[in-house]
Amino acid sequence: EAATGRASEVGGDWFDVIELPGHRTALVVGDVMGRGLRAAVAMGELRTAVRTLAQLDLEPAEVLSQLDEIARGLGAPSGVQQATRAARRPREADLSEVYLATCVYAVYDSVTRRCTFANAGHLPPVLVEPGESALMLDVPPGLPLGVGGEPFEEVEVELPEGALLALYTDGLVESRDHPLDEGLQAFVGALTDPTQPLEDVCDQVLNTLDSHHGEDDIALLMARVQGLPSDSVGDWTLPREPRSVGRAREYARARLLAWDMEPLVDTTELLVSELVTNALRYGEGEIRLRLLLDRTLVCEVWDSGLVQPRRRRARDTDEGGRGLQLVGLLSAAWGSRRTPRGKTVWFELPLPGADTQLTDPAEALLSLF
């Protein structure tokens, strides 16, 4: 769940909530330094770039590194390359053309209830656990976007079920009359009841801190932690041997029947076979199969190989090359992403009774020839 509260619609502050594969969510709050049209245009550029980078499923620190390059290119007439050269010669750079921004980018995984943060000069996230006082998370701030030269760090935090996570900009907690530390303490003190509806929590914070802002724009993003129940997850490790293809089909069939998802069995078995076979042929190390049941069914196949799968059109005389075409035909969505130890290939199926109609596997197979 997520809700937002803002005191102004104009300026360089922005926020975003981006759905990612595998029941993960990216949360973003950023602030372009300065005000007016110039800051608003830069904000729009960076917000669009964040959404694009998120869809590539990059790690949070890599997202900020790419954003840093983009921010340095915004003030350069000839683009990123000229901005990079200017950054290497700071004495020659025209500081009036430098776009600086702060940003915190977080990816929450509802299966593990873990959240990975990367921070570019932004204020720390605030966490409110049920029955506990709010606290600021220790996420290294790093340098603002547009400065360049330093890598960004990542911090992974396990979030308790039902906790509130707050991301915000400095307009909420800082003003000419109230120093930053005082505003941060007032903000933390205003987060007293994490069980309230999120809109009510946002309203309470904005009303409580009303005397602490006024000169700057405000962005406030709050999310309540909801993990995927353990009985909605199937997770198996398979040895690197041909028999694992049949075992993967058996595991998938048994779990879907236990979930009363019999209409999905044939399609899931077929696609699981394709992905596990690909992992055996082109991947490395042990293979991991994971099924996630929520609003849709998500199937993931993990291995230690770094080579990403590439869909190609098989010719009529080819014996293979149709596996990923089949995945594309039968699934609602599919893709791959890098992991710290390899890659994950996934597909998603609508649940029985949903508006989307399942494609018949036999018809899909025939259409490939």
N, C-alpha and C positions, 0 to 999 in steps of 0.2 A: 504494500500500500504506500502511496506517496501523496503528499499535499504540499502546496507552496503558498507563501504569503509575500507580497511585495508592496512597497509603499509608492513605487513609481514605475511607469512603463517605458521611460526614456533614459538612455544612458548606456554605460558599458558593462553593466552586470548581466549575467545570463545563467540559466540553469537548464538541465536536461535530464530526462530519464529514458534510457535506451534499452530495449529488450534485446538480449543476446541469446545465442543457442545454448541448449543444456540447462534451461531454467536458471540463467544468470541475468543480472541486471547491472547496467552501468549507470552510475549517479555522477553528475557533473555540476559544479558551480564554479563560475569564473568572474573576473572583474578586470576590464580594461582600464588602465589608469587614465584619469582625465574624464572630462564630460563633454556633452554636446555631440554634434553630428559625426565628428571625426571618431570619437570613441564608439558611437553606436555602429558605424560602418565596420570598424575593426572587430567589434563584438560579433556582428553577423558573419563575417568571414571566419572567425575562429570557431563559432558555434557550428557552422556548416562543416568545417574541417573535422571537428570532434566527432560528429555523427558519421562521417565517411570513415575515419580511422577506427571507430568503434565497430562498424560493420566488417572491417577487415579482421576483427578479433585479435588485435595486438595487445600485448601486456600493457598495464597502466603506465609504467615508466617509459615504454616505447612510444605510447600515445603522446605523452608530454614532450618527448624528444622531437617527435615530428612536428608538434604544435610550435615548439620553440623555433624550428627552422621556418615555419610559415609566418610566425610573428615577426621574425627578422626580415622576411621578404616583403611585408606589407608596406614598409616605409621606403622601399627601394624602387625607383622607376623601372629598373630592368629586372626586377624579380629577385628570387632567392639567392642566386649566385652572387649578384652584386652586393646584396645584404650580407652575405657570408664574408665577402672580402672586406666590407666596411667593418664588420665585427672584429676582424683580425687587426684592423688599424683604428682603434677607438679614438685616437687623437684627431683623425681626419674625418670621423663620422659626424654628420649633422644631427645632433641630439634632438632637434625639433622634429625630425622625421622618424625617430625610433618609437615603435609601438611596444609598450610594456604591458603585461597582463599577469595576473595571478590566477591560478586554477588548481582545484583539487579534483582528481579523477579516481573513482572507486568502482570496483567490480564486486558485486555480491553474488555468491553461489548459494542458492537455496537448498542444495543437496547437502552441503557440508556446513552451512551457516557461517562460512568464513568470508571475510571481506578484505580485498587487497586494495590498499590506498597508494597513490603517488601524488606528490604535492609540489607545486611550482610557486613558492613564495606566498601561499595562501594561509589563512587562519586555520587552526586545527579543528577537525571534526569533533562534535560533542556526542557522547553516548549516554543514554539514560537507561539503566537496567531496572527491571521491576523491583520495587522495594528498596532501591538504592538512590543515592544522590547522583546528580549528573556530573560527568567528568569529561575533561578534554583529553582526547587520544593523543598519544605521543607519536605523531607522524612528522618526520623531518621536513622542514618547510622548503628546502632547496631554493634555487634562484627563480625569479619571475621569468615568464616566457618573454623572449626577445633579447635576453642578456647573452645566453649561449655560453659554452665552454665547460659546463659541469654536467655530469650525468645525474639523472634523477633516481632516488631510492624508492623502494617498495616496502611496505609494511603490511603484513597479513594479521588480521585480528579475528578471533572467533567471537561471534555476536550471540548473546543469549536470546532464546525465543521470547518474543513479545517486547524486546527492547526497542527504544527509539534512537535513530541516528539522525543528527542534524548537521547540515552543511549550510553555510551562510557567507555573506560578504561583509566587509568592514563597516559599511554604512549602518548596519544593525547595532554595532557595539562601540563605534567611535564617533566623536564629534569634537568641535572646538572647545566645548565646555566640559566634556567628560573624557578623561584619558582612556586608552584602550584597555588597560588592565581592569579598570572600574567597570567598563561596559561588558567585558567578558564575564566578570563575576556576576553582574546583574543578569546576564543571559543565562548562565548556568543555574542561578537561583530561581529563574522563572520557569525552568523545566522541572516541575514538581510531580506531575501526574501523567505517566506514560500510557495510562489506560484510556485516556480521553480520545475522542475522534481526532484525527490529525488536523482537520480544519480548525477545530477548537483550540488545539495546542498552538497552532500558528497564530491565531487571533490573540490568544492569551500572551504570547511572547511579544507580539507587536504592540499590544496595548500596554503591557508592563514597561517596555523599553521606550515608550513614546517620547519621553523627555531626553532620551539619549541619542536621538537622530533627527534629521531634518535637512542637513546640508548635502547628503549623498544619497545615491540610489541604494535600494535594499533588495537582496535576493535571499530567500530562506527556503530551503528544501528539507523536508522531514520525511523519513521513511520508517515504517514499523517492520521489524524483523519477523518474517514468517518462513520457517524452514519446511522443506518437503518431508512428510512423515517417512520413517524408515520402511514402513510396509508398502510404500509407493516406489521403492527403489529395488531393482534387481542388479546384482553386481557379481561378476564371475571373472576369474583369471584362467586363461587357457594356455597350455604349453604350445610351443612352436612346432606343431606336427599336423599332418593332414587330417587326422581323426578329430581335430578341434573344430572343423567345420560342422560335422554332424553333431558334436556335443553342443555347439552354440545354438543350433536349431532346436535341440531338445530342451535346453535351458529356457530359450525364448518361448517355446510352445507351452511348457509347464507353467511358467510365470503368467503368461497371458490367460491361460485357462483359470488359474487361481484368482486372477483379477476379473474374471467373467468377461473377457474381451475376445471371445472365440471368433467373431467376424474379422479380427485383425491377424489371426494366426497365420493363414497362408501367405499373405503379403509380407508379414514380418519375417517369417522363416526364409522366404526367398531372398529378401534384401539382406538379412543377416548373413546368409551364405555368401552373397556377393562381396560384402565388406570384409568378412573374415578371410575369404579366399584371397582378396587383394592384399590384406595385411600379411598373409603367408608368402605371397609372391614378391611383393615389393617393399614390405616393412622389415622391421628388425625387432628382436627380443620377444618377450612374452606378449600375449594378446589379452586385452581386457574388454569384456562385453558388459555394457550397462544399459538397463532399461529404466526409464523414468516416466511415471504415470501421473499426469496432472490434468490440465485443460486439454492437452494432447498427449500422444505417446511419442517419446523421444528415444531413439536407439543410438548408442555411441559405441564405436569400436576404436580402441586405443592401441597404439604400438610405439616402439622406440625409434622408428625411422623418421627421418626429417623430410623426405621427398613427399610433396603434397600431391594428391591424386589429381589427374587432369582428364576431364571428359573429352572424348574424341568421337567422331562419327565413323563407325566401322563400315567398310565396304562389303558388298554382298558376298564376296569370296573369302572374307576374313572369318577365322574360326572363333576368335575372341574379340575383345574390345567393346563389348556391349553392356558390361556390368553397370557402369555408372550411368549409361543411357537409361537402363532399366530402373535404377534408383530414382533418376529424375522423372521418369514417367509415372511411377507408382507412389511416390511420396508427395506430401504437400510442400516440403522444402527439404533441402539437404545441403551439406557443405563440409568444410574441414577447417581445423584451426591448429595452430601450434600449441604445444604444451611445454612445460619446463623440461620434460624428458622425452619429447617426441612429437606426436601429432594425434589428433582425434578426428575421425570421419563420422558424421552423424546424419540421420534422417528423421523426419517428423511425419506422423500420421494423425489424421483427425480421428476422434473417438467415434464409435458407432452411434448413429442417431444424430450426429452433427450435420450441419447444412451441406458440408462438402461430401461429395459422393466418392467412394473408393473406386479406383480403376481395377478392373478384373485382371489378375496376373496373366492369365492365358492370352487375353487380347493384347496386353502390353508386349508379351513375348513375340507374338505373331507380327506386331507392327514393326519390329526391329528387322525383319527379313523381307 
